[in-house]
Amino acid sequence: MMRNLSELAGALLPVVAEAGAAIMRIYDGEFAVMRKDDESPLTHADLESQRTLLAGLSRLTPGVPILSEESAHASWEERRHWNELWVVDPLDGTREFVKRNGEFTINVALVRAHEPVLGIVAAPALGLVYWGALGHGAFRAEPGGSVTAIRVSAPHDPVRVVGSRSHATPETQAYLRGLPRCETRPIGSSLKFCRIAEGAADLYPRFGPTSEWDTAAGQAVLEAAGGRVTRLDGHRLRYNCRESLLNGDFIAFNHASVLPPNAA
């Protein structure tokens, strides 16, 4: 297995591009929407992307376990011994996919010792790919293939807040009332982390359930770009630490100075 994170990212990008192409073939046509047990939507695009990613990851890193939204999950008794694993969401933002607004992503993260050290977030409908790795920085590839290093911006006034397009909560509104001034923009999927990573936003507070595959890749990109993702108690969001795969409430941000005074 390749252990250099930059080399691993380079080898993985074509796999993610292949998964994106599979998604777009379905997105550009007619598709059926199924329902999972929790009533969240599922399409054949989720499953085709899953198939491509699992095959590619197994080829690149044989023996490294994969935790993915659309596959059967190993028991905690098995997972608790995983020091290294892939955390994958083959199509984050299926609701946005169904709405055809383009704001859905492919999320792939490598987690080591409970920390996300490499992340790729691809938005195939927008032609964008973001990736970042511990010690190697963060990058954005645009339509046409040009690659740019990205970094969080200085704090902005008013604070530029990104939030979920499909999961707004009263808790989020109460939290934002603690800011002196802010402007909000709804956006789907893991693109919220990427907007902060590239300097286009400052803050993403999330109140309500998310799963580990929703956040690991975006967190890796944002942290590689100089930002942070923490729980409300200030501790870094971590992975594969317990039986539940649900995250608690968290905050993603560029600088602590953008947080409400009682949260900093």
Summary of the structure (lengths in Angstrom):
residues: 264
radius of gyration: 17.3
end to end distance: 40.4
largest distance: 50.3
contacts: 904
relative contact order: 0.14
helix: 30%
strand: 29%
